Amino acid sequence: MTTVLETANDVQNKTIFRWRTISDEPGLVGKDNLLVRAEPANNNDCLKQCLIVVGGQQCDAKAWLPRVRAMERLRRPVLLLSNAATSYIQKTASLTGTVTTHWGDLLVLRETGDFPELSNNLVENNNGLLTCAGKAHTLEVMIEILSEILCPEDTLEIANRLIIGNLRRFNHEQPASFGGNNLNLDLQLLDALEIMEQHIEEPILMAELAQLLGTSTRQLERLFQTNLQTSPGRMYRKIRLKRARRLISETRMPLIDIAISCGFASTSTMAKVFRLEYGQSPKRYREANVVC
């Protein structure tokens, strides 16, 4: 985010954007090489021209939701990125208007609650409250916001300096599966991955998958080995296990419900393959990684 603001100032050849990083737990925040020093938050920190909430794995909306409400009353823009957007959706009793978050969290929210207002778009704007997918799209969101202030030439210059060749608009749909991001993979393989994603709760046989694709099981095996160096069966199991892992760590769903929703006949069946994939049982994984 700050990279976009710094670049905008460079393009303008003057300081037109200023920012502060604040936290209810001041000091170094972030992870790995993305650490910044946050100042202590106070009640007046919401009274700025714009508020951006980054969140994090242990994102607690109770800490910053009052500031968001204050900004809304002042009709000033608020940007909730990924984890913050998810926490906002979970904590807000009655959502008004459409909201979004990262596609991985959308899967969990739809699995565990009744959120008819959820959208697959990268960004949803409800009267200045922007819920966003975040992650790699964050830079593009910031550029889009600045485009309302800067001239088109300067906006394009910022994108060029950050080597962003194609700015995705707010209503651009997220790539919500393996098939949503082609990465130069074989089209038939992308179709196979998409079908697997669509049949997690009730898995289909590889012979059925091959028939849907208009090919043979032998050709299907060759297709996966050539492109992904694994079998279609193993990849299918990996996709189902990834969904199970998210539900285990991010929800309080009973393990039997998670097993069934991810296409496993029992918790013991899921536990066996889960342990092979992740090195520990679902119960132990939940104890070590639960974030809700």
Secondary structure by P-SEA (a helix, b strand, c coil): caaaaaaaaaaaccccbbbbbbcccccccccccbbbbbcccccccccccbbbbbccccccccccaaaaaaaaaacbbbbbcaaaaaaaaaacccccccccccaaaaaaaaacccccccccccccccccccccccccaaaaaaaaaacccccaaaaaaaaaaaccccccccccccccccccccccccaaaaaaaaaaaacccccccaaaaaaaacccaaaaaaaaaacccccaaaaaaaaaaaaaaaaaacccccaaaaaaaaccccaaaaaaaaaaaccccaaaaaaacccc
